[in-house]
Amino acid sequence: MKWYWIAVALMSVVIIILCVLLLLRRKRIAELRAALGTYTKNGTPLPFSLREGDLALFQNELSYLISLLELEKQKAKDVDRKNAAFAADVSHQLKTPLAGLRLYCELDAADGNPNAEKELRLIEKTERLVAELLKLQKIRADSFDFTFEDTALETLTEETFAAFRPLYPQKRFELTGAAVLRCDRAWLGEALSNIVKNACEHTPEDGRIKAHILDSDESVILTLEDNGGGVPAADLPHLFERFYKAKNASPDSTGLGLAITKEIVSKHHGTVTAENAGEGLLLTLCFPKIDANRKIDT
């Protein structure tokens, strides 16, 4: 009987030790999960661990991976800054010859040259292309200051529609839903204008552009749908690429409007996607709700 109680006592000690080890392991896993969450929220790096064991090795591998990720992000920003500087140089160098060409074309138009009007349109397209390319690269390089403030998204969307109603009086612009979004009003308004302009150009004369706002605890979703018949399925994955033009794109399109929209949405920590739905193209903009006092690294 004595040995029985000794065995029970030893077994109890072993169980207690195992429970303590399990609790400590769970605590370490919780700490590691919390550290990863802190990194994803505000960019705080994951520290190296001086402890022993598999979890410490795992933490150090994660820390090394995060260091590589941060290095690649910095390299990408440096490339964007160089591209923005290059685009600015090209823009500056092109302004003078384009202004000269415009002057000569206007003189030709005054003399009755039948090709002058077409030449002027091409010059205007080139000027717009240069300006939009420079804007795109500067957005990517963080050369513009974004001022974020709480904004009624339905008001901003309605203002965007109001700007296009005089240009397309027969089209129907519909808006449902409401939400408050922390955003840069001017830049997000430009992003919406690019989408609405694209929709207006690809719908019938009496076409419809419908916006719907969905507000939730974690995010704000804005969808914009038209009845223009959509785009070929092969074009969908490329709509937001720089210079990409769908087969049914307007001849005056520079192929940069949706690329600029994507970059603006990205600066708001959001995403934008496109799909064929119903009678036309459906674009979905999803924005996370962000605490104004919390830093998020883009």
VOMAR-552617 format. One record per residue (C-alpha): residue number from 1; x, z, y; residue in one letter. Coordinates in nm, 3 decimals, m for minus. Example, Ala and Ser with C-alpha at 12.3 -4.5 7.8 and 13.67 -1.06 7.14 Angstrom:
2
n;x;z;y;res
1;1.230;0.780;m0.450;A
2;1.367;0.714;m0.106;S
end
This chain:
298
n;x;z;y;res
1;0.000;0.000;0.000;M
2;0.290;0.076;0.234;K
3;0.435;m0.276;0.192;W
4;0.092;m0.422;0.253;Y
5;0.064;m0.263;0.597;W
6;0.422;m0.363;0.680;I
7;0.336;m0.724;0.593;A
8;0.021;m0.707;0.805;V
9;0.220;m0.569;1.097;A
10;0.484;m0.839;1.065;L
11;0.217;m1.107;1.042;M
12;0.049;m0.968;1.355;S
13;0.379;m0.977;1.543;V
14;0.438;m1.336;1.435;V
15;0.088;m1.437;1.545;I
16;0.134;m1.265;1.880;I
17;0.467;m1.442;1.932;I
18;0.313;m1.778;1.843;L
19;0.023;m1.715;2.079;C
20;0.261;m1.624;2.360;V
21;0.470;m1.937;2.296;L
22;0.155;m2.148;2.292;L
23;0.035;m1.996;2.618;L
24;0.375;m2.052;2.778;L
25;0.374;m2.414;2.660;R
26;0.027;m2.467;2.799;R
27;0.138;m2.310;3.126;K
28;0.438;m2.546;3.144;R
29;0.213;m2.845;3.073;I
30;m0.027;m2.731;3.347;A
31;0.264;m2.690;3.590;E
32;0.393;m3.037;3.503;L
33;0.046;m3.187;3.546;R
34;0.009;m3.015;3.883;A
35;0.350;m3.145;3.995;A
36;0.252;m3.500;3.898;L
37;m0.074;m3.460;4.088;G
38;0.116;m3.344;4.394;T
39;0.335;m3.655;4.373;Y
40;0.041;m3.895;4.348;T
41;m0.137;m3.724;4.640;K
42;0.140;m3.681;4.895;N
43;0.459;m3.829;4.750;G
44;0.637;m3.498;4.679;T
45;0.907;m3.583;4.419;P
46;0.907;m3.419;4.078;L
47;1.209;m3.182;4.053;P
48;1.459;m3.187;3.767;F
49;1.426;m2.901;3.521;S
50;1.719;m2.682;3.414;L
51;1.528;m2.541;3.121;R
52;1.568;m2.634;2.757;E
53;1.317;m2.790;2.526;G
54;1.115;m3.107;2.487;D
55;0.897;m3.045;2.793;L
56;1.202;m3.005;3.016;A
57;1.346;m3.331;2.881;L
58;1.011;m3.499;2.938;F
59;0.996;m3.365;3.295;Q
60;1.347;m3.492;3.369;N
61;1.263;m3.838;3.233;E
62;0.953;m3.845;3.453;L
63;1.157;m3.733;3.753;S
64;1.408;m4.011;3.691;Y
65;1.127;m4.266;3.654;L
66;0.971;m4.150;3.981;I
67;1.310;m4.180;4.154;S
68;1.337;m4.540;4.035;L
69;0.981;m4.609;4.151;L
70;1.055;m4.467;4.497;E
71;1.373;m4.676;4.516;L
72;1.183;m4.994;4.431;E
73;0.915;m4.909;4.688;K
74;1.184;m4.867;4.953;Q
75;1.345;m5.197;4.852;K
76;1.007;m5.371;4.878;A
77;0.955;m5.226;5.228;K
78;1.301;m5.343;5.331;D
79;1.222;m5.695;5.206;V
80;0.892;m5.692;5.397;D
81;1.073;m5.588;5.716;R
82;1.325;m5.868;5.674;K
83;1.044;m6.118;5.609;N
84;0.860;m5.995;5.919;A
85;1.174;m6.035;6.129;A
86;1.226;m6.385;5.988;F
87;0.863;m6.480;6.055;A
88;0.897;m6.351;6.411;A
89;1.210;m6.562;6.465;D
90;1.040;m6.873;6.324;V
91;0.732;m6.809;6.537;S
92;0.943;m6.777;6.850;H
93;1.137;m7.095;6.773;Q
94;0.820;m7.295;6.705;L
95;0.630;m7.194;7.018;K
96;0.828;m7.418;7.255;T
97;0.812;m7.744;7.053;P
98;0.444;m7.684;6.972;L
99;0.367;m7.632;7.340;A
100;0.549;m7.958;7.417;G
101;0.356;m8.145;7.149;L
102;0.029;m8.007;7.282;R
103;0.115;m8.127;7.634;L
104;0.198;m8.478;7.516;Y
105;m0.119;m8.495;7.303;C
106;m0.331;m8.387;7.599;E
107;m0.168;m8.661;7.809;L
108;m0.242;m8.912;7.531;D
109;m0.602;m8.794;7.521;A
110;m0.629;m8.850;7.897;A
111;m0.495;m9.205;7.844;D
112;m0.760;m9.274;7.581;G
113;m0.547;m9.246;7.264;N
114;m0.800;m9.237;6.977;P
115;m0.569;m9.021;6.762;N
116;m0.508;m8.755;7.026;A
117;m0.802;m8.537;6.923;E
118;m0.692;m8.528;6.561;K
119;m0.335;m8.450;6.668;E
120;m0.456;m8.161;6.884;L
121;m0.652;m8.016;6.591;R
122;m0.341;m8.029;6.373;L
123;m0.137;m7.855;6.643;I
124;m0.403;m7.584;6.679;E
125;m0.401;m7.533;6.301;K
126;m0.021;m7.505;6.303;T
127;m0.031;m7.252;6.587;E
128;m0.294;m7.049;6.402;R
129;m0.092;m7.068;6.080;L
130;0.222;m6.938;6.251;V
131;0.031;m6.656;6.422;A
132;m0.146;m6.546;6.102;E
133;0.172;m6.561;5.895;L
134;0.349;m6.343;6.149;L
135;0.058;m6.098;6.149;K
136;0.057;m6.080;5.768;L
137;0.428;m6.007;5.746;Q
138;0.410;m5.747;6.022;K
139;0.125;m5.566;5.846;I
140;0.326;m5.561;5.524;R
141;0.630;m5.427;5.709;A
142;0.427;m5.148;5.879;D
143;0.508;m5.296;6.221;S
144;0.158;m5.223;6.350;F
145;0.022;m4.877;6.424;D
146;m0.306;m4.795;6.250;F
147;m0.523;m4.536;6.425;T
148;m0.758;m4.369;6.179;F
149;m1.080;m4.203;6.288;E
150;m1.419;m4.129;6.136;D
151;m1.631;m4.443;6.173;T
152;m1.987;m4.531;6.078;A
153;m1.922;m4.821;5.841;L
154;m2.274;m4.959;5.880;E
155;m2.220;m4.984;6.258;T
156;m1.888;m5.163;6.215;L
157;m2.041;m5.405;5.964;T
158;m2.339;m5.474;6.190;E
159;m2.104;m5.544;6.481;E
160;m1.920;m5.794;6.262;T
161;m2.248;m5.965;6.172;F
162;m2.350;m5.969;6.539;A
163;m2.036;m6.162;6.631;A
164;m2.128;m6.441;6.386;F
165;m2.502;m6.467;6.450;R
166;m2.464;m6.686;6.763;P
167;m2.227;m6.917;6.571;L
168;m2.457;m6.945;6.268;Y
169;m2.809;m6.885;6.403;P
170;m2.990;m7.004;6.091;Q
171;m2.802;m6.783;5.848;K
172;m2.942;m6.449;5.733;R
173;m2.724;m6.141;5.763;F
174;m2.853;m5.840;5.570;E
175;m2.717;m5.484;5.563;L
176;m2.820;m5.182;5.355;T
177;m2.667;m4.838;5.309;G
178;m2.456;m4.617;5.533;A
179;m2.137;m4.411;5.516;A
180;m1.873;m4.253;5.735;V
181;m1.525;m4.387;5.662;L
182;m1.194;m4.277;5.809;R
183;m1.040;m4.606;5.917;C
184;m0.880;m4.808;6.192;D
185;m1.187;m4.962;6.350;R
186;m1.017;m5.269;6.496;A
187;m0.815;m5.362;6.188;W
188;m1.094;m5.303;5.938;L
189;m1.324;m5.501;6.166;G
190;m1.078;m5.792;6.143;E
191;m1.075;m5.765;5.764;A
192;m1.456;m5.779;5.754;L
193;m1.456;m6.072;5.998;S
194;m1.226;m6.269;5.768;N
195;m1.465;m6.213;5.477;I
196;m1.780;m6.293;5.674;V
197;m1.622;m6.604;5.828;K
198;m1.525;m6.725;5.482;N
199;m1.879;m6.660;5.356;A
200;m2.035;m6.844;5.653;C
201;m1.817;m7.149;5.589;E
202;m1.912;m7.166;5.220;H
203;m2.287;m7.114;5.235;T
204;m2.567;m7.359;5.322;P
205;m2.682;m7.389;5.682;E
206;m2.962;m7.139;5.609;D
207;m2.740;m6.932;5.378;G
208;m2.741;m6.555;5.328;R
209;m2.463;m6.297;5.362;I
210;m2.563;m5.955;5.232;K
211;m2.365;m5.630;5.277;A
212;m2.434;m5.308;5.090;H
213;m2.264;m4.971;5.148;I
214;m2.248;m4.709;4.873;L
215;m2.139;m4.357;4.966;D
216;m2.019;m4.111;4.700;S
217;m1.826;m3.784;4.691;D
218;m1.492;m3.954;4.622;E
219;m1.518;m4.301;4.772;S
220;m1.699;m4.549;4.993;V
221;m1.777;m4.892;4.848;I
222;m1.872;m5.193;5.059;L
223;m1.990;m5.511;4.889;T
224;m2.038;m5.846;5.064;L
225;m2.224;m6.115;4.876;E
226;m2.318;m6.470;4.972;D
227;m2.524;m6.746;4.813;N
228;m2.267;m7.022;4.845;G
229;m2.235;m7.092;4.474;G
230;m1.911;m6.899;4.423;G
231;m1.570;m7.045;4.346;V
232;m1.422;m7.201;4.030;P
233;m1.326;m6.931;3.779;A
234;m0.963;m7.045;3.788;A
235;m0.946;m6.968;4.162;D
236;m1.072;m6.607;4.140;L
237;m0.739;m6.438;4.048;P
238;m0.563;m6.615;4.338;H
239;m0.807;m6.577;4.628;L
240;m0.601;m6.305;4.799;F
241;m0.267;m6.477;4.756;E
242;m0.081;m6.606;5.060;R
243;m0.148;m6.977;5.135;F
244;m0.380;m7.013;4.835;Y
245;m0.681;m7.235;4.896;K
246;m0.973;m7.269;4.659;A
247;m1.085;m7.620;4.572;K
248;m1.388;m7.584;4.800;N
249;m1.190;m7.435;5.092;A
250;m1.244;m7.559;5.447;S
251;m0.992;m7.826;5.560;P
252;m0.905;m7.607;5.859;D
253;m0.826;m7.305;5.641;S
254;m0.471;m7.168;5.659;T
255;m0.500;m6.983;5.329;G
256;m0.404;m6.654;5.495;L
257;m0.733;m6.490;5.596;G
258;m0.807;m6.315;5.266;L
259;m0.440;m6.227;5.219;A
260;m0.450;m6.048;5.556;I
261;m0.774;m5.878;5.453;T
262;m0.614;m5.747;5.134;K
263;m0.318;m5.603;5.327;E
264;m0.548;m5.433;5.581;I
265;m0.757;m5.280;5.302;V
266;m0.438;m5.167;5.129;S
267;m0.328;m4.989;5.448;K
268;m0.654;m4.794;5.416;H
269;m0.547;m4.701;5.059;H
270;m0.831;m4.918;4.928;G
271;m0.876;m5.216;4.700;T
272;m1.062;m5.546;4.733;V
273;m1.175;m5.764;4.445;T
274;m1.375;m6.085;4.411;A
275;m1.609;m6.215;4.144;E
276;m1.879;m6.473;4.100;N
277;m2.215;m6.297;4.092;A
278;m2.573;m6.407;4.139;G
279;m2.581;m6.714;4.363;E
280;m2.234;m6.687;4.511;G
281;m1.919;m6.486;4.566;L
282;m1.920;m6.106;4.563;L
283;m1.637;m5.915;4.730;L
284;m1.606;m5.542;4.669;T
285;m1.406;m5.315;4.899;L
286;m1.344;m4.964;4.766;C
287;m1.200;m4.692;4.990;F
288;m1.111;m4.339;4.879;P
289;m1.230;m4.052;5.094;K
290;m0.914;m3.899;5.238;I
291;m0.855;m3.565;5.406;D
292;m0.721;m3.634;5.754;A
293;m0.460;m3.359;5.711;N
294;m0.328;m3.490;5.381;R
295;m0.041;m3.737;5.378;K
296;m0.063;m4.032;5.142;I
297;0.242;m4.253;5.101;D
298;0.168;m4.626;5.085;T
end
